[in-house]
Amino acid sequence: MSHVPDVVVTGLGATTPLGGDVPSTWAAALAGESGARPFDNDWVETYGLPVTFAATIKVRPEDVLPRPEMKKMDPSAQYAVIAAREAWADAGAPEVDGDRLGAVVSSGIGGIWTTLDAWDTLKEKGARRILPMTVPMLMPNSPTAYVSLELGARAGAHALVSACASGAEAIGYAVEMIRTGRADVVVAGGTEASIHPMPVAAFAASRTLSLRNDDPQGASRPYDVDRDGFVLGEGAGVVVLESAEHAAARGARVYARIAGVGLSADGYHITSPEPTGDGQVRAMRAALEQSGIDRLDVVHVNAHATSTVVGDLIEARSIRGLLGDEADHVALSATKSMTGHLLGGAGALETIFTVLALHDRQAPPTINVDNPDPELPLDLVRDKPRALRDGDVAAVNNSFGFGGHNVALVVASV
C-alpha cells in the first residue's frame, strides 16, 4: 500500500467582522466580542429591509488593496486575496514548484455584488456600459483563480460550492489533493461578500435571519432559548496545507494536523436539515474514523451552530449521537455568536478557530447565551475561553449547508 502523507497546517489568513487579520480576529474572539453592527447606509429606508444590521467586515479592502487591483475583483475575491496573502506570508512563503502547488478557495454565492451591479447598469445605462471584466469578476471560481494566479499554483485551482459548507469542503478537498499526491502544498479556504440589500431581503424572506434589530451584538445566540435566526456575516478564511514531509523538510512551523475529513448529504430538503441528524452524524463519524483518533481524545467541537431554532437542535443531537456520554466532557464553541454567519467563508474561518484552539489550548467562548436551551445538553463554553488539556488531543469542526451538505473536519494537535 502506498504511503498516505499526513497533512498539516502551516499558515493562517483571514479578514473578518472581528478583524483584518488572524491575530486581531482571534484576540477578539477570545475576548467575546461581536462583529454585528447596524448598516451605515440608507438600505433600510430605500428598500424597506426588515433586518437593519449584519456582521460587516472590520477592515475594508480599500484600506488594504490598491485601487487598480480592487477594480478587477468582486469583493468576494478581494477578501480571498487578502486572506491568502496573510496565510502565505504566515507559512513563510514556501518555495514550491508551481506544478506541486494547488488552490481551493470556495464561495457559497460568488460575485453577487458584480452580478447585481451589472444588471443595474444594463437596465439604467444600456449594454455598452457593462464592464469587460464582469464575467471574470462574477464567476464563483474567481477567488480561487486570483489566488492561483498570484501564487502560480498549477496543480489545480478549484472552487467547490456547497452553500454554507463550502469553505470546509474546500479544505477537505485540499487535504485529498495532498494525500493523493497531486500537490505538496495547497492554499485553501472560503470567502463570501453577500451583505447586499437583495441577499439580506432574501434571507429575511426565508425567515432564517434574526430580527433583533434593537440589539445587533446580542442577536446571534446559538443554543439560547430565545434564538431567532442567524446574523449575516462576510469575510474570508484561508489556510496553507502541506504534506508533513514537505513542511518538515523546510523547517516550517506547524499549527496542527488535518487528520480526518467526513462528507455526507442528507437527501432530504433544499434548506431544512434532516430531522434525525443522521447525515451530520455520518459525516462526523467518517471524519473521526478516517483520522484514527479515539473519540475520548476529542476535547473540543466548533459547532456549525448558526442560531436557528431547528438547526441548533438537530446539531446538538448529532454531536451527542456521535460522542454519547463523552459529549458531557467536550468543550463546545459556537463562534458564529461573534462573527455572524460567513456562509461560504464560515467553515474556513471556523477551521482556523479550531486549529488555534488546539494550538493555544483555548476554546473560544460562545456569547449571548443568557438562557441555555435545556433541550441542548452540551458542555457549552460560555462568555470566556476555556483551557484545553495538554497532550495529544483532537477537535471537530462542523459545517452544514443548504441542500443537505454536511462536512466535518477532525483537527489534531502536533
Buried (B, 14 or more C-beta within 10 A) or exposed (E): EEEEBBBBBBBBBBBBBBBBBBBBBBEBBBBBBBBBBEBEEEBBEEEEBEBBBBBBBBBEBEEBBEEEEBEBBBBBBBBBBBBBBBBBEBBBEBEBEEEBBBBBBBBBBBBBBBBBBBEEBBEEEEEEEBEEBBBBBBBBBBBBBBBBEBBEBBBBBBBBBBBBBBBBBBBBBBBBBBBEBBBBBBBBBBBBBBBBBBBBBEBBEEEBBBEBBEEBBBBBBBBBBEBBBBBBBBBBBBBBBBBBEBBEEBEBBBBBBBBBBBBBBBEBEEEBBBEBBBBBBBBBBBBBEBBEBEBEBBBBBBBBBBBBEEBBBBBBBBBBBBBEEBBEEBBBBBBBBBBBBBBBBBBBBBBBBBBBBBBBBBBBBBBBBEEBBEEBEBBBBBEEBBEBEEEEBBBBBBBBBBBBBBBBBBBBBB
